[in-house]
Amino acid sequence: MIRDFLLLALFPAAMAFAAASDLLTMTISNRLSLFLTAGFFLVAAIIGMPLAEVGYHLLAGMLVLSVTFGFFAAGWIGGGDAKLAAATALWFGFSDLIQYLFLASIFGGVLTLALLTLRRVPLPAALVRTAWIERLHAANAGIPYGIALAAAGLMVYPKTPFMQAIAG
């Protein structure tokens, strides 16, 4: 029962928290990325994932961290987004990584276009004094890409070995 709860809730809850945190504060905590990383190793052990497969998942996470760190250094994404993408890639390994990155890029593009469009129009008076909405609406604000990463992660997660372990 606890095993199934961890498999069903740990990753989705962390991703939902990441999306909400990025939306409301434009930050993704380092603790959340560390929690996701530790959570992966916990659930991998719980389902008896072979050590070689764990290694491939680790390699996928390190590859994504390397690329996203470069994106962060170039100023294209935030550091929290880079770490979240890498921690999420750890959960997916190479088998689901392409689908995750593809969906994250689609969702991120839609989110970016939507925010850039909304930033061109004035905020309704009822929303002007809401801090997180004003922060999102600011012309010089970034894009809370953690929302796209979380949405993509939640779309791909049901196909992972973790969810298959529940069905089996």
N, CA, C and O of each residue as an XYZ file, in Angstrom:
672
protein
N       0.815     -1.194      0.000
C       0.000      0.000      0.000
C       0.862      1.263      0.000
O       0.616      2.179     -0.784
N       1.864      1.317      0.868
C       2.766      2.473      0.899
C       3.554      2.547     -0.400
O       3.801      3.631     -0.928
N       3.947      1.376     -0.912
C       4.676      1.322     -2.185
C       3.847      1.962     -3.290
O       4.338      2.826     -4.017
N       2.599      1.543     -3.418
C       1.735      2.081     -4.469
C       1.487      3.575     -4.269
O       1.450      4.340     -5.234
N       1.318      3.980     -3.024
C       1.126      5.411     -2.751
C       2.339      6.214     -3.216
O       2.190      7.259     -3.849
N       3.536      5.727     -2.903
C       4.752      6.435     -3.335
C       4.841      6.489     -4.856
O       5.184      7.523     -5.431
N       4.530      5.374     -5.499
C       4.604      5.341     -6.960
C       3.558      6.239     -7.604
O       3.810      6.855     -8.640
N       2.392      6.309     -6.992
C       1.312      7.128     -7.549
C       1.453      8.609     -7.221
O       1.050      9.455     -8.018
N       2.019      8.937     -6.060
C       1.927     10.316     -5.575
C       3.231     11.105     -5.566
O       3.201     12.318     -5.777
N       4.352     10.475     -5.333
C       5.585     11.225     -5.112
C       5.936     12.137     -6.298
O       6.053     13.353     -6.141
N       6.097     11.549     -7.459
C       6.466     12.338     -8.637
C       5.374     13.341     -9.024
O       5.680     14.520     -9.199
N       4.116     12.918     -9.162
C       3.079     13.893     -9.536
C       2.946     15.051     -8.543
O       2.777     16.200     -8.951
N       3.021     14.757     -7.254
C       2.905     15.828     -6.255
C       4.069     16.801     -6.351
O       3.881     18.013     -6.245
N       5.267     16.276     -6.551
C       6.435     17.152     -6.685
C       6.332     18.027     -7.932
O       6.699     19.201     -7.901
N       5.838     17.462     -9.017
C       5.707     18.248    -10.250
C       4.621     19.311    -10.114
O       4.785     20.435    -10.590
N       3.525     18.962     -9.472
C       2.469     19.954     -9.242
C       2.983     21.079     -8.357
O       2.676     22.248     -8.590
N       3.761     20.729     -7.349
C       4.350     21.745     -6.479
C       5.313     22.636     -7.260
O       5.327     23.852     -7.064
N       6.109     22.049     -8.134
C       7.054     22.833     -8.946
C       6.313     23.832     -9.824
O       6.708     24.994     -9.918
N       5.241     23.382    -10.463
C       4.455     24.268    -11.327
C       3.845     25.407    -10.523
O       3.919     26.566    -10.931
N       3.246     25.086     -9.387
C       2.620     26.117     -8.555
C       3.659     27.095     -8.017
O       3.432     28.305     -7.998
N       4.782     26.571     -7.587
C       5.843     27.423     -7.060
C       6.361     28.386     -8.132
O       6.548     29.575     -7.871
N       6.589     27.868     -9.323
C       7.089     28.715    -10.405
C       6.054     29.757    -10.821
O       6.399     30.903    -11.109
N       4.802     29.360    -10.850
C       3.731     30.294    -11.195
C       3.643     31.425    -10.180
O       3.563     32.595    -10.554
N       3.658     31.082     -8.909
C       3.415     32.075     -7.862
C       4.650     32.876     -7.458
O       4.528     34.030     -7.047
N       5.833     32.281     -7.568
C       7.044     32.964     -7.078
C       8.136     33.131     -8.118
O       9.117     33.836     -7.879
N       7.980     32.488     -9.277
C       9.001     32.480    -10.326
C      10.303     31.855     -9.829
O      11.388     32.221    -10.280
N      10.186     30.917     -8.905
C      11.358     30.178     -8.427
C      10.977     28.703     -8.247
O       9.831     28.357     -7.960
N      11.980     27.866     -8.428
C      11.852     26.443     -8.142
C      12.984     26.113     -7.177
O      14.159     26.268     -7.506
N      12.629     25.673     -6.020
C      13.585     25.412     -4.951
C      14.573     24.309     -5.317
O      14.218     23.323     -5.963
N      15.812     24.497     -4.893
C      16.814     23.437     -5.031
C      16.377     22.195     -4.263
O      16.653     21.069     -4.675
N      15.699     22.411     -3.153
C      15.233     21.279     -2.343
C      14.266     20.399     -3.122
O      14.255     19.179     -2.958
N      13.460     21.017     -3.965
C      12.517     20.229     -4.752
C      13.256     19.335     -5.742
O      12.907     18.164     -5.896
N      14.261     19.867     -6.405
C      15.048     19.052     -7.343
C      15.779     17.937     -6.602
O      15.877     16.816     -7.100
N      16.285     18.244     -5.427
C      16.949     17.211     -4.613
C      15.939     16.159     -4.142
O      16.250     14.969     -4.104
N      14.739     16.602     -3.786
C      13.676     15.691     -3.373
C      13.311     14.740     -4.515
O      13.158     13.537     -4.304
N      13.173     15.289     -5.729
C      12.867     14.453     -6.886
C      13.986     13.457     -7.164
O      13.728     12.304     -7.510
N      15.223     13.902     -7.012
C      16.366     13.026     -7.246
C      16.383     11.888     -6.226
O      16.517     10.722     -6.595
N      16.250     12.225     -4.956
C      16.216     11.196     -3.911
C      15.004     10.288     -4.091
O      15.094      9.076     -3.895
N      13.867     10.880     -4.467
C      12.654     10.100     -4.698
C      12.830      9.079     -5.802
O      12.315      7.965     -5.712
N      13.562      9.458     -6.851
C      13.819      8.505     -7.930
C      14.547      7.278     -7.400
O      14.146      6.145     -7.667
N      15.615      7.507     -6.650
C      16.391      6.375     -6.142
C      15.555      5.514     -5.191
O      15.706      4.292     -5.165
N      14.687      6.141     -4.422
C      13.807      5.403     -3.522
C      12.847      4.506     -4.297
O      12.746      3.312     -4.016
N      12.147      5.076     -5.266
C      11.164      4.271     -5.996
C      11.837      3.264     -6.924
O      11.285      2.193     -7.176
N      13.017      3.593     -7.433
C      13.759      2.617     -8.247
C      14.102      1.397     -7.396
O      14.002      0.261     -7.861
N      14.505      1.634     -6.158
C      14.798      0.520     -5.245
C      13.526     -0.245     -4.908
O      13.539     -1.474     -4.839
N      12.442      0.463     -4.700
C      11.175     -0.180     -4.335
C      10.688     -1.125     -5.432
O      10.184     -2.208     -5.134
N      10.833     -0.730     -6.694
C      10.352     -1.599     -7.780
C      11.417     -2.595     -8.230
O      11.163     -3.429     -9.099
N      12.606     -2.509     -7.642
C      13.666     -3.442     -8.017
C      14.264     -3.159     -9.380
O      14.628     -4.083    -10.107
N      14.367     -1.888     -9.729
C      14.956     -1.524    -11.019
C      16.404     -2.021    -11.071
O      17.170     -1.775    -10.139
N      16.787     -2.710    -12.138
C      18.166     -3.196    -12.246
C      19.169     -2.039    -12.192
O      18.896     -0.939    -12.672
N      20.318     -2.308    -11.606
C      21.337     -1.285    -11.423
C      21.777     -0.666    -12.749
O      22.031      0.536    -12.814
N      21.868     -1.465    -13.792
C      22.258     -0.934    -15.104
C      21.223      0.078    -15.602
O      21.578      1.111    -16.169
N      19.955     -0.226    -15.386
C      18.902      0.700    -15.812
C      18.949      1.989    -14.979
O      18.758      3.083    -15.512
N      19.199      1.856    -13.692
C      19.370      3.045    -12.845
C      20.508      3.896    -13.399
O      20.410      5.122    -13.446
N      21.580      3.244    -13.813
C      22.715      3.965    -14.396
C      22.332      4.727    -15.657
O      22.780      5.855    -15.862
N      21.506      4.117    -16.502
C      21.053      4.810    -17.713
C      20.162      6.006    -17.373
O      20.240      7.050    -18.020
N      19.333      5.847    -16.373
C      18.500      6.971    -15.925
C      19.396      8.099    -15.399
O      19.167      9.273    -15.689
N      20.401      7.730    -14.635
C      21.344      8.716    -14.105
C      22.078      9.424    -15.243
O      22.273     10.639    -15.202
N      22.474      8.675    -16.238
C      23.146      9.262    -17.403
C      22.224     10.236    -18.142
O      22.667     11.297    -18.583
N      20.954      9.879    -18.276
C      19.990     10.775    -18.929
C      19.855     12.073    -18.137
O      19.846     13.158    -18.718
N      19.752     11.963    -16.819
C      19.656     13.163    -15.985
C      20.898     14.035    -16.091
O      20.797     15.260    -16.154
N      22.073     13.405    -16.110
C      23.317     14.180    -16.212
C      23.445     14.852    -17.577
O      23.944     15.973    -17.677
N      22.998     14.173    -18.617
C      23.028     14.761    -19.961
C      22.123     15.991    -20.025
O      22.520     17.037    -20.539
N      20.914     15.858    -19.504
C      19.984     16.991    -19.507
C      20.526     18.119    -18.643
O      20.395     19.287    -19.010
N      21.131     17.799    -17.508
C      21.722     18.843    -16.662
C      22.829     19.583    -17.403
O      22.928     20.805    -17.299
N      23.654     18.868    -18.142
C      24.727     19.502    -18.906
C      24.183     20.477    -19.948
O      24.674     21.597    -20.084
N      23.170     20.035    -20.673
C      22.584     20.889    -21.720
C      21.855     22.081    -21.097
O      22.023     23.218    -21.538
N      21.054     21.817    -20.081
C      20.285     22.913    -19.488
C      21.181     23.879    -18.714
O      20.854     25.060    -18.596
N      22.295     23.400    -18.193
C      23.244     24.308    -17.556
C      23.803     25.272    -18.593
O      24.004     26.453    -18.309
N      24.052     24.766    -19.794
C      24.484     25.637    -20.889
C      23.418     26.662    -21.239
O      23.728     27.827    -21.488
N      22.164     26.230    -21.256
C      21.055     27.160    -21.513
C      20.981     28.222    -20.419
O      20.753     29.400    -20.695
N      21.175     27.790    -19.178
C      21.170     28.735    -18.057
C      22.322     29.733    -18.195
O      22.131     30.934    -18.001
N      23.509     29.241    -18.526
C      24.678     30.120    -18.681
C      24.454     31.143    -19.790
O      24.946     32.269    -19.713
N      23.711     30.748    -20.816
C      23.410     31.666    -21.924
C      22.271     32.625    -21.573
O      21.997     33.559    -22.327
N      21.609     32.405    -20.442
C      20.512     33.275    -20.033
C      19.175     32.914    -20.646
O      18.239     33.713    -20.616
N      19.079     31.722    -21.200
C      17.849     31.316    -21.875
C      16.817     30.745    -20.918
O      15.616     30.870    -21.161
N      17.263     30.119    -19.831
C      16.346     29.551    -18.837
C      16.890     29.849    -17.451
O      18.054     30.213    -17.290
N      16.037     29.689    -16.460
C      16.459     29.885    -15.080
C      17.160     28.650    -14.535
O      17.020     27.551    -15.072
N      17.909     28.845    -13.472
C      18.629     27.743    -12.849
C      17.692     26.687    -12.281
O      17.976     25.492    -12.368
N      16.580     27.120    -11.700
C      15.611     26.166    -11.168
C      15.012     25.308    -12.264
O      14.789     24.113    -12.073
N      14.750     25.919    -13.419
C      14.225     25.164    -14.561
C      15.233     24.116    -15.023
O      14.862     22.982    -15.328
N      16.505     24.497    -15.073
C      17.557     23.567    -15.502
C      17.632     22.368    -14.565
O      17.717     21.226    -15.016
N      17.602     22.628    -13.274
C      17.698     21.536    -12.296
C      16.435     20.677    -12.292
O      16.516     19.457    -12.150
N      15.279     21.302    -12.448
C      14.032     20.539    -12.500
C      14.007     19.640    -13.736
O      13.606     18.480    -13.646
N      14.426     20.159    -14.875
C      14.454     19.346    -16.099
C      15.373     18.145    -15.921
O      15.042     17.044    -16.361
N      16.519     18.344    -15.282
C      17.460     17.242    -15.073
C      16.900     16.214    -14.092
O      17.017     15.009    -14.315
N      16.296     16.687    -13.013
C      15.721     15.759    -12.034
C      14.579     14.967    -12.652
O      14.403     13.786    -12.353
N      13.812     15.611    -13.507
C      12.709     14.924    -14.182
C      13.244     13.915    -15.190
O      12.706     12.814    -15.316
N      14.298     14.285    -15.907
C      14.916     13.364    -16.866
C      15.425     12.110    -16.169
O      15.408     11.024    -16.747
N      15.871     12.258    -14.948
C      16.319     11.112    -14.161
C      15.184     10.082    -14.022
O      15.417      8.876    -14.108
N      13.990     10.560    -13.812
C      12.831      9.668    -13.669
C      12.493      8.974    -14.990
O      12.009      7.842    -14.987
N      12.742      9.637    -16.106
C      12.311      9.103    -17.389
C      13.369      8.274    -18.098
O      13.030      7.420    -18.917
N      14.621      8.502    -17.809
C      15.658      7.776    -18.523
C      15.574      8.073    -20.013
O      14.839      8.963    -20.441
N      16.325      7.328    -20.786
C      16.343      7.586    -22.221
C      15.072      7.106    -22.916
O      14.724      7.612    -23.983
N      14.377      6.136    -22.326
C      13.212      5.567    -23.002
C      12.071      6.567    -23.172
O      11.349      6.515    -24.167
N      11.902      7.475    -22.213
C      10.807      8.436    -22.288
C      11.298      9.882    -22.392
O      10.495     10.815    -22.376
N      12.596     10.063    -22.497
C      13.177     11.411    -22.469
C      12.780     12.261    -23.676
O      12.451     13.437    -23.522
N      12.808     11.686    -24.850
C      12.486     12.469    -26.060
C      11.050     12.968    -26.007
O      10.777     14.126    -26.322
N      10.136     12.094    -25.609
C       8.736     12.516    -25.520
C       8.587     13.629    -24.479
O       7.881     14.610    -24.714
N       9.248     13.477    -23.334
C       9.197     14.503    -22.289
C       9.726     15.837    -22.809
O       9.073     16.867    -22.639
N      10.887     15.831    -23.434
C      11.481     17.081    -23.921
C      10.641     17.697    -25.032
O      10.512     18.919    -25.107
N      10.072     16.864    -25.893
C       9.213     17.363    -26.957
C       7.982     18.049    -26.373
O       7.647     19.170    -26.757
N       7.311     17.374    -25.445
C       6.114     17.968    -24.835
C       6.456     19.228    -24.047
O       5.711     20.207    -24.090
N       7.575     19.210    -23.328
C       7.984     20.395    -22.566
C       8.233     21.572    -23.501
O       7.898     22.710    -23.171
N       8.814     21.308    -24.658
C       9.063     22.408    -25.593
C       7.762     22.935    -26.195
O       7.609     24.142    -26.380
N       6.832     22.045    -26.499
C       5.524     22.483    -27.027
C       4.779     23.289    -25.966
O       4.323     24.400    -26.235
N       4.656     22.731    -24.761
C       3.954     23.436    -23.685
C       4.650     24.746    -23.344
O       3.993     25.754    -23.085
N       5.971     24.731    -23.345
C       6.728     25.950    -23.051
C       6.527     27.016    -24.113
O       6.427     28.201    -23.794
N       6.468     26.606    -25.368
C       6.225     27.559    -26.449
C       4.850     28.191    -26.348
O       4.698     29.400    -26.524
N       3.851     27.371    -26.065
C       2.488     27.886    -25.908
C       2.415     28.830    -24.708
O       1.818     29.904    -24.790
N       3.021     28.426    -23.603
C       3.047     29.265    -22.404
C       3.741     30.597    -22.683
O       3.251     31.652    -22.278
N       4.858     30.551    -23.359
C       5.607     31.772    -23.677
C       4.781     32.704    -24.562
O       4.675     33.899    -24.286
N       4.204     32.158    -25.614
C       3.385     32.993    -26.507
C       2.185     33.583    -25.772
O       1.833     34.745    -25.977
N       1.562     32.780    -24.919
C       0.405     33.270    -24.163
C       0.814     34.405    -23.227
O       0.136     35.431    -23.172
N       1.903     34.236    -22.499
C       2.324     35.288    -21.573
C       2.769     36.549    -22.315
O       2.451     37.660    -21.892
N       3.496     36.383    -23.408
C       3.921     37.563    -24.169
C       2.728     38.316    -24.741
O       2.728     39.545    -24.807
N       1.713     37.566    -25.154
C       0.490     38.204    -25.656
C      -0.244     38.924    -24.532
O      -0.663     40.069    -24.703
N      -0.403     38.276    -23.399
C      -1.104     38.885    -22.269
C      -0.363     40.097    -21.714
O      -0.989     41.007    -21.171
N       0.944     40.119    -21.841
C       1.722     41.243    -21.332
C       1.547     42.501    -22.181
O       1.949     43.590    -21.772
N       0.960     42.352    -23.337
C       0.715     43.514    -24.205
C      -0.548     44.268    -23.847
O      -0.735     45.411    -24.264
N      -1.413     43.637    -23.079
C      -2.673     44.287    -22.698
C      -2.629     44.640    -21.214
O      -2.000     43.937    -20.422
N      -3.289     45.716    -20.845
C      -3.285     46.090    -19.423
C      -4.030     45.062    -18.569
O      -4.977     44.414    -19.014
N      -3.569     44.943    -17.344
C      -4.253     44.057    -16.403
C      -5.604     44.648    -16.020
O      -5.724     45.866    -15.885
N      -6.625     43.808    -15.844
C      -7.893     44.308    -15.309
C      -7.670     44.867    -13.902
O      -6.813     44.379    -13.166
N      -8.416     45.854    -13.544
C      -8.254     46.522    -12.254
C      -8.312     45.547    -11.080
O      -7.600     45.730    -10.093
N      -9.129     44.539    -11.172
C      -9.269     43.587    -10.069
C      -7.998     42.776     -9.824
O      -7.822     42.222     -8.739
N      -7.113     42.699    -10.815
C      -5.897     41.889    -10.685
C      -4.636     42.716    -10.420
O      -3.569     42.157    -10.163
N      -4.755     44.026    -10.480
C      -3.573     44.889    -10.408
C      -2.799     44.731     -9.106
O      -1.572     44.827     -9.123
N      -3.435     44.502     -8.030
C      -2.726     44.434     -6.755
C      -2.471     43.000     -6.287
O      -2.257     42.761     -5.099
N      -2.495     42.075     -7.198
C      -2.166     40.695     -6.880
C      -0.711     40.479     -7.281
O      -0.384     40.475     -8.468
N       0.155     40.302     -6.299
C       1.607     40.323     -6.527
C       2.067     39.314     -7.578
O       2.842     39.666     -8.467
N       1.606     38.083     -7.492
C       2.118     37.083     -8.427
C       1.619     37.340     -9.847
O       2.321     37.038    -10.812
N       0.426     37.889     -9.982
C      -0.077     38.214    -11.323
C       0.684     39.409    -11.894
O       1.029     39.420    -13.076
N       0.944     40.403    -11.063
C       1.741     41.546    -11.530
C       3.138     41.096    -11.957
O       3.677     41.591    -12.947
N       3.723     40.156    -11.211
C       5.055     39.643    -11.535
C       5.025     38.925    -12.887
O       5.928     39.103    -13.704
N       4.007     38.128    -13.118
C       3.875     37.433    -14.406
C       3.641     38.409    -15.556
O       4.087     38.177    -16.680
N       2.945     39.489    -15.267
C       2.564     40.445    -16.299
C       3.692     41.425    -16.640
O       3.656     42.066    -17.690
N       4.672     41.542    -15.775
C       5.756     42.510    -16.000
C       6.493     42.187    -17.298
O       6.830     41.036    -17.574
N       6.731     43.229    -18.080
C       7.359     43.060    -19.390
C       8.756     42.444    -19.295
O       9.171     41.716    -20.196
N       9.471     42.723    -18.233
C      10.843     42.227    -18.102
C      10.925     40.896    -17.345
O      12.021     40.403    -17.079
N       9.781     40.320    -17.001
C       9.762     39.059    -16.251
C      10.077     37.885    -17.164
O       9.834     37.930    -18.370
N      10.613     36.853    -16.574
C      10.873     35.623    -17.321
C       9.598     34.830    -17.519
O       8.496     35.299    -17.234
N       9.771     33.644    -18.004
C       8.654     32.729    -18.232
C       8.758     31.616    -17.196
O       9.819     31.006    -17.060
N       7.687     31.339    -16.467
C       7.734     30.257    -15.472
C       7.687     28.891    -16.162
O       6.660     28.212    -16.173
N       8.822     28.515    -16.731
C       8.910     27.314    -17.552
C       8.688     26.041    -16.752
O       8.432     24.983    -17.326
N       8.784     26.134    -15.425
C       8.499     24.977    -14.589
C       7.085     24.448    -14.807
O       6.817     23.265    -14.599
N       6.189     25.330    -15.227
C       4.817     24.905    -15.525
C       4.827     23.947    -16.719
O       4.169     22.907    -16.691
N       5.567     24.298    -17.754
C       5.653     23.438    -18.937
C       6.372     22.132    -18.619
O       5.969     21.066    -19.086
N       7.433     22.216    -17.827
C       8.167     21.007    -17.449
C       7.277     20.066    -16.633
O       7.297     18.850    -16.823
N       6.505     20.648    -15.729
C       5.610     19.840    -14.899
C       4.502     19.212    -15.744
O       4.193     18.031    -15.583
N       3.912     19.986    -16.632
C       2.833     19.456    -17.480
C       3.347     18.300    -18.335
O       2.693     17.264    -18.449
N       4.516     18.484    -18.930
C       5.097     17.415    -19.748
C       5.412     16.197    -18.889
O       5.146     15.064    -19.292
N       5.969     16.424    -17.719
C       6.282     15.312    -16.825
C       5.046     14.524    -16.430
O       5.072     13.294    -16.383
N       3.974     15.230    -16.149
C       2.735     14.557    -15.758
C       2.099     13.799    -16.926
O       1.406     12.803    -16.718
N       2.331     14.267    -18.138
C       1.807     13.566    -19.319
C       2.580     12.271    -19.579
O       2.000     11.269    -19.999
N       3.882     12.297    -19.330
C       4.729     11.149    -19.661
C       4.783     10.125    -18.521
O       4.952      8.933    -18.778
N       4.647     10.557    -17.300
C       4.825      9.679    -16.142
C       4.004      8.384    -16.185
O       4.518      7.343    -15.777
N       2.762      8.402    -16.657
C       2.000      7.138    -16.675
C       2.631      6.033    -17.522
O       2.270      4.866    -17.369
N       3.559      6.373    -18.404
C       4.188      5.380    -19.282
C       5.472      4.806    -18.695
O       6.092      3.937    -19.308
N       5.876      5.270    -17.535
C       7.156      4.878    -16.954
C       7.085      3.508    -16.288
O       5.997      2.998    -16.019
N       8.248      2.913    -16.024
C       8.279      1.632    -15.307
C       7.664      1.729    -13.903
O       7.214      0.725    -13.350
N       7.647      2.921    -13.339
C       7.079      3.074    -11.997
C       5.578      2.830    -12.010
O       5.045      2.157    -11.127
N       4.912      3.364    -12.990
C       3.467      3.143    -13.093
C       3.171      1.729    -13.584
O       2.159      1.144    -13.199
N       4.029      1.179    -14.419
C       3.853     -0.192    -14.889
C       3.990     -1.182    -13.731
O       3.372     -2.247    -13.735
N       4.812     -0.815    -12.736
C       4.996     -1.683    -11.561
C       3.698     -1.802    -10.763
O       3.440     -2.836    -10.147
N       2.896     -0.763    -10.774
C       1.611     -0.822    -10.070
C       0.652     -1.746    -10.806
O      -0.051     -2.547    -10.190
N       0.630     -1.628    -12.127
C      -0.273     -2.446    -12.924
C       0.123     -3.919    -12.887
O      -0.727     -4.805    -12.974
N       1.452     -4.172    -12.753
C       1.936     -5.557    -12.797
C       1.844     -6.180    -11.499
O       2.207     -7.346    -11.347
